[in-house]
Amino acid sequence: MDRDTGIKTIERVDEGIEEPPMYQVLLHNDDYTTMDFVVEILQEVFRKSPVEATSIMLNVHKNGIGVCGTYTKEIAETKVNEVHSRARKAGYPLRASMQKVD
């Protein structure tokens, strides 16, 4: 019990709790999707600033693949699906994938 406040403090340590596995979401380069559309996806889906989005887009363009962010499995799956849905609606073959972080 705290002498100043009279409130009893209980400490509890959860030793069995593990952090969830994390996944990187990756964008893959293709010869048809415009750079502007990729930047738009990075800003709207991944909440990147214009500078970050442009940097990632150029990395995808030059290296064939680029990391958009790291998320829990469910969030990564949702973002991959959103990229595919938006690309399909816009008529682009843009592909995204996810990779478990070791």
N, CA, C and O atoms as a GROMACS GRO file, in nm:
protein
  408
    1MET      N    1   0.085  -0.117   0.000
    1MET     CA    2   0.000   0.000   0.000
    1MET      C    3   0.089   0.123   0.000
    1MET      O    4   0.186   0.131   0.076
    2ASP      N    5   0.057   0.219  -0.085
    2ASP     CA    6   0.131   0.344  -0.095
    2ASP      C    7   0.097   0.428   0.027
    2ASP      O    8  -0.020   0.456   0.054
    3ARG      N    9   0.199   0.470   0.103
    3ARG     CA   10   0.176   0.546   0.226
    3ARG      C   11   0.113   0.683   0.202
    3ARG      O   12   0.037   0.733   0.284
    4ASP      N   13   0.147   0.743   0.086
    4ASP     CA   14   0.096   0.878   0.058
    4ASP      C   15  -0.050   0.878   0.014
    4ASP      O   16  -0.126   0.966   0.052
    5THR      N   17  -0.087   0.779  -0.067
    5THR     CA   18  -0.223   0.781  -0.124
    5THR      C   19  -0.316   0.680  -0.060
    5THR      O   20  -0.438   0.693  -0.069
    6GLY      N   21  -0.260   0.581   0.004
    6GLY     CA   22  -0.343   0.478   0.063
    6GLY      C   23  -0.395   0.378  -0.040
    6GLY      O   24  -0.482   0.297  -0.009
    7ILE      N   25  -0.341   0.383  -0.163
    7ILE     CA   26  -0.385   0.293  -0.269
    7ILE      C   27  -0.292   0.173  -0.274
    7ILE      O   28  -0.170   0.186  -0.274
    8LYS      N   29  -0.353   0.056  -0.279
    8LYS     CA   30  -0.276  -0.068  -0.289
    8LYS      C   31  -0.239  -0.092  -0.435
    8LYS      O   32  -0.325  -0.089  -0.522
    9THR      N   33  -0.112  -0.116  -0.460
    9THR     CA   34  -0.063  -0.140  -0.595
    9THR      C   35  -0.035  -0.288  -0.612
    9THR      O   36   0.030  -0.351  -0.528
   10ILE      N   37  -0.086  -0.343  -0.722
   10ILE     CA   38  -0.063  -0.484  -0.752
   10ILE      C   39   0.024  -0.492  -0.876
   10ILE      O   40  -0.007  -0.433  -0.979
   11GLU      N   41   0.135  -0.565  -0.865
   11GLU     CA   42   0.222  -0.586  -0.980
   11GLU      C   43   0.197  -0.723  -1.035
   11GLU      O   44   0.186  -0.821  -0.961
   12ARG      N   45   0.187  -0.730  -1.168
   12ARG     CA   46   0.165  -0.858  -1.231
   12ARG      C   47   0.254  -0.865  -1.355
   12ARG      O   48   0.257  -0.772  -1.436
   13VAL      N   49   0.324  -0.973  -1.370
   13VAL     CA   50   0.411  -0.991  -1.485
   13VAL      C   51   0.357  -1.107  -1.567
   13VAL      O   52   0.343  -1.219  -1.518
   14ASP      N   53   0.325  -1.078  -1.694
   14ASP     CA   54   0.278  -1.182  -1.784
   14ASP      C   55   0.398  -1.235  -1.862
   14ASP      O   56   0.441  -1.174  -1.960
   15GLU      N   57   0.450  -1.347  -1.818
   15GLU     CA   58   0.568  -1.403  -1.882
   15GLU      C   59   0.535  -1.483  -2.007
   15GLU      O   60   0.622  -1.501  -2.092
   16GLY      N   61   0.412  -1.530  -2.020
   16GLY     CA   62   0.378  -1.617  -2.133
   16GLY      C   63   0.330  -1.542  -2.256
   16GLY      O   64   0.296  -1.606  -2.355
   17ILE      N   65   0.327  -1.410  -2.254
   17ILE     CA   66   0.278  -1.335  -2.369
   17ILE      C   67   0.390  -1.314  -2.469
   17ILE      O   68   0.496  -1.262  -2.435
   18GLU      N   69   0.366  -1.355  -2.594
   18GLU     CA   70   0.463  -1.336  -2.700
   18GLU      C   71   0.413  -1.230  -2.797
   18GLU      O   72   0.292  -1.215  -2.818
   19GLU      N   73   0.506  -1.158  -2.854
   19GLU     CA   74   0.470  -1.062  -2.958
   19GLU      C   75   0.422  -1.140  -3.080
   19GLU      O   76   0.475  -1.247  -3.110
   20PRO      N   77   0.322  -1.087  -3.152
   20PRO     CA   78   0.276  -1.158  -3.272
   20PRO      C   79   0.382  -1.152  -3.381
   20PRO      O   80   0.461  -1.057  -3.387
   21PRO      N   81   0.385  -1.252  -3.468
   21PRO     CA   82   0.481  -1.247  -3.578
   21PRO      C   83   0.448  -1.128  -3.670
   21PRO      O   84   0.332  -1.092  -3.687
   22MET      N   85   0.551  -1.071  -3.727
   22MET     CA   86   0.534  -0.954  -3.813
   22MET      C   87   0.564  -0.992  -3.958
   22MET      O   88   0.642  -1.083  -3.986
   23TYR      N   89   0.500  -0.919  -4.049
   23TYR     CA   90   0.514  -0.945  -4.192
   23TYR      C   91   0.542  -0.816  -4.267
   23TYR      O   92   0.481  -0.712  -4.240
   24GLN      N   93   0.635  -0.823  -4.360
   24GLN     CA   94   0.660  -0.710  -4.448
   24GLN      C   95   0.565  -0.720  -4.566
   24GLN      O   96   0.542  -0.829  -4.619
   25VAL      N   97   0.510  -0.608  -4.607
   25VAL     CA   98   0.431  -0.603  -4.729
   25VAL      C   99   0.522  -0.550  -4.839
   25VAL      O  100   0.586  -0.446  -4.824
   26LEU      N  101   0.526  -0.623  -4.949
   26LEU     CA  102   0.615  -0.592  -5.060
   26LEU      C  103   0.536  -0.557  -5.185
   26LEU      O  104   0.432  -0.618  -5.211
   27LEU      N  105   0.583  -0.460  -5.261
   27LEU     CA  106   0.527  -0.430  -5.393
   27LEU      C  107   0.624  -0.481  -5.498
   27LEU      O  108   0.746  -0.475  -5.480
   28HIS      N  109   0.569  -0.533  -5.608
   28HIS     CA  110   0.650  -0.590  -5.716
   28HIS      C  111   0.638  -0.505  -5.841
   28HIS      O  112   0.528  -0.463  -5.878
   29ASN      N  113   0.749  -0.481  -5.906
   29ASN     CA  114   0.751  -0.400  -6.027
   29ASN      C  115   0.687  -0.475  -6.143
   29ASN      O  116   0.694  -0.598  -6.151
   30ASP      N  117   0.625  -0.400  -6.232
   30ASP     CA  118   0.576  -0.454  -6.358
   30ASP      C  119   0.595  -0.347  -6.465
   30ASP      O  120   0.632  -0.234  -6.434
   31ASP      N  121   0.570  -0.382  -6.590
   31ASP     CA  122   0.594  -0.289  -6.700
   31ASP      C  123   0.472  -0.203  -6.735
   31ASP      O  124   0.478  -0.127  -6.832
   32TYR      N  125   0.364  -0.214  -6.660
   32TYR     CA  126   0.241  -0.145  -6.698
   32TYR      C  127   0.188  -0.046  -6.596
   32TYR      O  128   0.134   0.059  -6.633
   33THR      N  129   0.203  -0.076  -6.468
   33THR     CA  130   0.150   0.013  -6.363
   33THR      C  131   0.230   0.143  -6.363
   33THR      O  132   0.353   0.141  -6.362
   34THR      N  133   0.160   0.255  -6.363
   34THR     CA  134   0.229   0.384  -6.367
   34THR      C  135   0.293   0.415  -6.232
   34THR      O  136   0.247   0.368  -6.127
   35MET      N  137   0.397   0.493  -6.237
   35MET     CA  138   0.465   0.536  -6.114
   35MET      C  139   0.370   0.619  -6.029
   35MET      O  140   0.372   0.608  -5.906
   36ASP      N  141   0.289   0.702  -6.092
   36ASP     CA  142   0.193   0.784  -6.018
   36ASP      C  143   0.094   0.699  -5.940
   36ASP      O  144   0.060   0.731  -5.827
   37PHE      N  145   0.048   0.589  -6.002
   37PHE     CA  146  -0.046   0.501  -5.933
   37PHE      C  147   0.021   0.434  -5.813
   37PHE      O  148  -0.041   0.420  -5.707
   38VAL      N  149   0.145   0.392  -5.829
   38VAL     CA  150   0.218   0.329  -5.718
   38VAL      C  151   0.234   0.429  -5.603
   38VAL      O  152   0.215   0.392  -5.487
   39VAL      N  153   0.268   0.552  -5.633
   39VAL     CA  154   0.281   0.654  -5.530
   39VAL      C  155   0.146   0.675  -5.461
   39VAL      O  156   0.140   0.688  -5.339
   40GLU      N  157   0.039   0.680  -5.539
   40GLU     CA  158  -0.096   0.695  -5.482
   40GLU      C  159  -0.128   0.580  -5.385
   40GLU      O  160  -0.180   0.604  -5.276
   41ILE      N  161  -0.099   0.458  -5.426
   41ILE     CA  162  -0.122   0.340  -5.340
   41ILE      C  163  -0.042   0.353  -5.211
   41ILE      O  164  -0.094   0.328  -5.102
   42LEU      N  165   0.083   0.391  -5.223
   42LEU     CA  166   0.168   0.403  -5.104
   42LEU      C  167   0.118   0.511  -5.009
   42LEU      O  168   0.128   0.495  -4.887
   43GLN      N  169   0.065   0.618  -5.062
   43GLN     CA  170   0.012   0.724  -4.977
   43GLN      C  171  -0.122   0.685  -4.915
   43GLN      O  172  -0.144   0.708  -4.796
   44GLU      N  173  -0.210   0.626  -4.993
   44GLU     CA  174  -0.345   0.600  -4.944
   44GLU      C  175  -0.356   0.470  -4.864
   44GLU      O  176  -0.426   0.466  -4.762
   45VAL      N  177  -0.291   0.365  -4.908
   45VAL     CA  178  -0.303   0.235  -4.839
   45VAL      C  179  -0.203   0.224  -4.724
   45VAL      O  180  -0.235   0.171  -4.618
   46PHE      N  181  -0.082   0.276  -4.747
   46PHE     CA  182   0.024   0.258  -4.649
   46PHE      C  183   0.055   0.385  -4.569
   46PHE      O  184   0.145   0.386  -4.485
   47ARG      N  185  -0.019   0.492  -4.598
   47ARG     CA  186  -0.008   0.619  -4.524
   47ARG      C  187   0.133   0.676  -4.526
   47ARG      O  188   0.182   0.728  -4.426
   48LYS      N  189   0.197   0.667  -4.641
   48LYS     CA  190   0.332   0.722  -4.657
   48LYS      C  191   0.321   0.868  -4.702
   48LYS      O  192   0.225   0.906  -4.769
   49SER      N  193   0.419   0.947  -4.664
   49SER     CA  194   0.425   1.086  -4.709
   49SER      C  195   0.461   1.085  -4.857
   49SER      O  196   0.508   0.983  -4.908
   50PRO      N  197   0.440   1.195  -4.927
   50PRO     CA  198   0.479   1.199  -5.069
   50PRO      C  199   0.627   1.166  -5.091
   50PRO      O  200   0.661   1.098  -5.188
   51VAL      N  201   0.713   1.212  -5.003
   51VAL     CA  202   0.857   1.185  -5.016
   51VAL      C  203   0.885   1.036  -4.994
   51VAL      O  204   0.958   0.975  -5.072
   52GLU      N  205   0.827   0.978  -4.888
   52GLU     CA  206   0.847   0.835  -4.861
   52GLU      C  207   0.791   0.750  -4.976
   52GLU      O  208   0.855   0.656  -5.021
   53ALA      N  209   0.671   0.786  -5.022
   53ALA     CA  210   0.606   0.710  -5.129
   53ALA      C  211   0.691   0.712  -5.256
   53ALA      O  212   0.707   0.609  -5.322
   54THR      N  213   0.744   0.827  -5.291
   54THR     CA  214   0.828   0.838  -5.410
   54THR      C  215   0.955   0.756  -5.395
   54THR      O  216   0.998   0.691  -5.490
   55SER      N  217   1.015   0.759  -5.279
   55SER     CA  218   1.137   0.682  -5.253
   55SER      C  219   1.111   0.531  -5.266
   55SER      O  220   1.189   0.460  -5.330
   56ILE      N  221   1.002   0.484  -5.207
   56ILE     CA  222   0.968   0.341  -5.216
   56ILE      C  223   0.936   0.303  -5.361
   56ILE      O  224   0.980   0.199  -5.408
   57MET      N  225   0.861   0.388  -5.430
   57MET     CA  226   0.826   0.361  -5.570
   57MET      C  227   0.952   0.349  -5.655
   57MET      O  228   0.962   0.259  -5.738
   58LEU      N  229   1.048   0.438  -5.635
   58LEU     CA  230   1.172   0.432  -5.712
   58LEU      C  231   1.251   0.305  -5.679
   58LEU      O  232   1.315   0.247  -5.767
   59ASN      N  233   1.247   0.263  -5.553
   59ASN     CA  234   1.313   0.139  -5.513
   59ASN      C  235   1.248   0.019  -5.584
   59ASN      O  236   1.318  -0.070  -5.632
   60VAL      N  237   1.116   0.018  -5.588
   60VAL     CA  238   1.044  -0.089  -5.659
   60VAL      C  239   1.082  -0.087  -5.807
   60VAL      O  240   1.109  -0.192  -5.866
   61HIS      N  241   1.085   0.030  -5.865
   61HIS     CA  242   1.116   0.044  -6.008
   61HIS      C  243   1.258  -0.003  -6.040
   61HIS      O  244   1.280  -0.073  -6.138
   62LYS      N  245   1.354   0.035  -5.957
   62LYS     CA  246   1.495   0.003  -5.984
   62LYS      C  247   1.531  -0.140  -5.946
   62LYS      O  248   1.610  -0.205  -6.015
   63ASN      N  249   1.474  -0.190  -5.835
   63ASN     CA  250   1.515  -0.321  -5.782
   63ASN      C  251   1.414  -0.432  -5.804
   63ASN      O  252   1.441  -0.548  -5.774
   64GLY      N  253   1.297  -0.397  -5.857
   64GLY     CA  254   1.197  -0.499  -5.885
   64GLY      C  255   1.104  -0.528  -5.769
   64GLY      O  256   1.001  -0.593  -5.786
   65ILE      N  257   1.140  -0.482  -5.651
   65ILE     CA  258   1.059  -0.508  -5.531
   65ILE      C  259   1.092  -0.402  -5.427
   65ILE      O  260   1.203  -0.349  -5.424
   66GLY      N  261   0.995  -0.373  -5.342
   66GLY     CA  262   1.019  -0.275  -5.237
   66GLY      C  263   0.929  -0.299  -5.117
   66GLY      O  264   0.816  -0.347  -5.131
   67VAL      N  265   0.979  -0.266  -5.000
   67VAL     CA  266   0.905  -0.285  -4.875
   67VAL      C  267   0.818  -0.163  -4.848
   67VAL      O  268   0.866  -0.049  -4.847
   68CYS      N  269   0.689  -0.188  -4.825
   68CYS     CA  270   0.592  -0.080  -4.797
   68CYS      C  271   0.575  -0.059  -4.648
   68CYS      O  272   0.542   0.052  -4.605
   69GLY      N  273   0.596  -0.162  -4.569
   69GLY     CA  274   0.579  -0.152  -4.424
   69GLY      C  275   0.579  -0.289  -4.360
   69GLY      O  276   0.580  -0.391  -4.429
   70THR      N  277   0.579  -0.291  -4.229
   70THR     CA  278   0.580  -0.415  -4.151
   70THR      C  279   0.461  -0.412  -4.057
   70THR      O  280   0.440  -0.315  -3.985
   71TYR      N  281   0.382  -0.521  -4.059
   71TYR     CA  282   0.254  -0.526  -3.988
   71TYR      C  283   0.229  -0.665  -3.931
   71TYR      O  284   0.300  -0.761  -3.964
   72THR      N  285   0.128  -0.675  -3.846
   72THR     CA  286   0.084  -0.807  -3.802
   72THR      C  287   0.023  -0.879  -3.922
   72THR      O  288  -0.008  -0.815  -4.023
   73LYS      N  289   0.006  -1.008  -3.912
   73LYS     CA  290  -0.040  -1.089  -4.026
   73LYS      C  291  -0.173  -1.039  -4.082
   73LYS      O  292  -0.186  -1.024  -4.204
   74GLU      N  293  -0.270  -1.014  -3.996
   74GLU     CA  294  -0.403  -0.974  -4.042
   74GLU      C  295  -0.399  -0.839  -4.114
   74GLU      O  296  -0.464  -0.821  -4.216
   75ILE      N  297  -0.323  -0.746  -4.060
   75ILE     CA  298  -0.314  -0.614  -4.123
   75ILE      C  299  -0.239  -0.625  -4.257
   75ILE      O  300  -0.279  -0.563  -4.355
   76ALA      N  301  -0.132  -0.703  -4.261
   76ALA     CA  302  -0.057  -0.722  -4.385
   76ALA      C  303  -0.146  -0.784  -4.492
   76ALA      O  304  -0.144  -0.740  -4.608
   77GLU      N  305  -0.224  -0.886  -4.455
   77GLU     CA  306  -0.316  -0.949  -4.551
   77GLU      C  307  -0.417  -0.848  -4.605
   77GLU      O  308  -0.445  -0.846  -4.725
   78THR      N  309  -0.470  -0.766  -4.516
   78THR     CA  310  -0.568  -0.665  -4.556
   78THR      C  311  -0.506  -0.566  -4.655
   78THR      O  312  -0.569  -0.530  -4.754
   79LYS      N  313  -0.384  -0.522  -4.628
   79LYS     CA  314  -0.318  -0.426  -4.716
   79LYS      C  315  -0.287  -0.488  -4.853
   79LYS      O  316  -0.304  -0.422  -4.955
   80VAL      N  317  -0.241  -0.613  -4.855
   80VAL     CA  318  -0.216  -0.682  -4.982
   80VAL      C  319  -0.346  -0.690  -5.063
   80VAL      O  320  -0.347  -0.662  -5.182
   81ASN      N  321  -0.454  -0.730  -4.997
   81ASN     CA  322  -0.583  -0.741  -5.066
   81ASN      C  323  -0.631  -0.605  -5.117
   81ASN      O  324  -0.688  -0.597  -5.226
   82GLU      N  325  -0.609  -0.500  -5.040
   82GLU     CA  326  -0.650  -0.367  -5.082
   82GLU      C  327  -0.570  -0.320  -5.204
   82GLU      O  328  -0.627  -0.260  -5.296
   83VAL      N  329  -0.441  -0.348  -5.206
   83VAL     CA  330  -0.358  -0.314  -5.323
   83VAL      C  331  -0.412  -0.385  -5.446
   83VAL      O  332  -0.431  -0.323  -5.551
   84HIS      N  333  -0.438  -0.515  -5.434
   84HIS     CA  334  -0.486  -0.592  -5.549
   84HIS      C  335  -0.622  -0.542  -5.596
   84HIS      O  336  -0.646  -0.532  -5.717
   85SER      N  337  -0.710  -0.512  -5.504
   85SER     CA  338  -0.843  -0.463  -5.539
   85SER      C  339  -0.835  -0.329  -5.612
   85SER      O  340  -0.898  -0.311  -5.716
   86ARG      N  341  -0.758  -0.235  -5.557
   86ARG     CA  342  -0.745  -0.102  -5.620
   86ARG      C  343  -0.678  -0.113  -5.757
   86ARG      O  344  -0.718  -0.046  -5.852
   87ALA      N  345  -0.577  -0.196  -5.767
   87ALA     CA  346  -0.506  -0.212  -5.895
   87ALA      C  347  -0.600  -0.271  -6.000
   87ALA      O  348  -0.601  -0.225  -6.114
   88ARG      N  349  -0.676  -0.372  -5.963
   88ARG     CA  350  -0.771  -0.435  -6.055
   88ARG      C  351  -0.872  -0.332  -6.106
   88ARG      O  352  -0.900  -0.324  -6.226
   89LYS      N  353  -0.928  -0.254  -6.012
   89LYS     CA  354  -1.027  -0.152  -6.050
   89LYS      C  355  -0.968  -0.048  -6.144
   89LYS      O  356  -1.038   0.003  -6.231
   90ALA      N  357  -0.840  -0.017  -6.127
   90ALA     CA  358  -0.774   0.083  -6.210
   90ALA      C  359  -0.718   0.023  -6.340
   90ALA      O  360  -0.668   0.095  -6.426
   91GLY      N  361  -0.726  -0.110  -6.352
   91GLY     CA  362  -0.678  -0.176  -6.473
   91GLY      C  363  -0.528  -0.200  -6.477
   91GLY      O  364  -0.469  -0.212  -6.584
   92TYR      N  365  -0.465  -0.208  -6.359
   92TYR     CA  366  -0.321  -0.232  -6.352
   92TYR      C  367  -0.293  -0.372  -6.295
   92TYR      O  368  -0.371  -0.424  -6.216
   93PRO      N  369  -0.180  -0.431  -6.335
   93PRO     CA  370  -0.143  -0.563  -6.283
   93PRO      C  371  -0.056  -0.557  -6.157
   93PRO      O  372   0.011  -0.656  -6.124
   94LEU      N  373  -0.055  -0.445  -6.087
   94LEU     CA  374   0.031  -0.429  -5.969
   94LEU      C  375   0.008  -0.543  -5.870
   94LEU      O  376  -0.106  -0.576  -5.838
   95ARG      N  377   0.118  -0.601  -5.822
   95ARG     CA  378   0.112  -0.712  -5.728
   95ARG      C  379   0.180  -0.675  -5.598
   95ARG      O  380   0.280  -0.603  -5.595
   96ALA      N  381   0.123  -0.726  -5.491
   96ALA     CA  382   0.181  -0.711  -5.357
   96ALA      C  383   0.189  -0.848  -5.295
   96ALA      O  384   0.112  -0.938  -5.330
   97SER      N  385   0.281  -0.865  -5.203
   97SER     CA  386   0.293  -0.991  -5.131
   97SER      C  387   0.336  -0.959  -4.988
   97SER      O  388   0.367  -0.845  -4.954
   98MET      N  389   0.336  -1.063  -4.907
   98MET     CA  390   0.382  -1.045  -4.769
   98MET      C  391   0.484  -1.152  -4.736
   98MET      O  392   0.479  -1.264  -4.787
   99GLN      N  393   0.578  -1.114  -4.651
   99GLN     CA  394   0.687  -1.202  -4.614
   99GLN      C  395   0.709  -1.192  -4.464
   99GLN      O  396   0.722  -1.083  -4.409
  100LYS      N  397   0.712  -1.307  -4.398
  100LYS     CA  398   0.732  -1.309  -4.253
  100LYS      C  399   0.871  -1.256  -4.217
  100LYS      O  400   0.970  -1.292  -4.281
  101VAL      N  401   0.876  -1.172  -4.117
  101VAL     CA  402   1.001  -1.118  -4.067
  101VAL      C  403   1.056  -1.216  -3.964
  101VAL      O  404   0.988  -1.252  -3.868
  102ASP      N  405   1.180  -1.257  -3.984
  102ASP     CA  406   1.241  -1.354  -3.890
  102ASP      C  407   1.295  -1.285  -3.767
  102ASP      O  408   1.349  -1.351  -3.678
   0.00000   0.00000   0.00000
